[in-house]
Amino acid sequence: MVRGNVQYCFECALYPCDKYQHIDDFDSFITHRRQKRDMEKARMVGVECYTREQIEKVQILNRLLAEYDDGRRKNFFCLVINLLELAEIHEVIGQIKTDDELHTRSRKEQCAYVVSKFQDIAGRRGVELKLRRKK
């Protein structure tokens, strides 16, 4: 997601400076794992393009929470949106749309199905969909 004032960061001649040295070492309520990479992506593709992608991800997150949250998956879906690429997220959304039997399952089963699809993709990429806590 868009973090801080991205445009301001890129205007600094010293970016990335010491202030950003360890910003992605640990997570808080949200993950910080991709913070530097996201800022670099925004710089490379442009803030407008990056922002459009983030808006699309927010829309997908809202849909996932509305349709597939069993009351315990908010953090999981936030991690999905932050750590997976948009194409990977669309891949799972496509699988959800084409599963004709999904709507016949209970909400809990639907949630488990969607979670397993995201975990499959994350596993293939070596991405852990879990917050990293400071020890």
Disulfide bonds with the S-S distance in Angstrom:
none
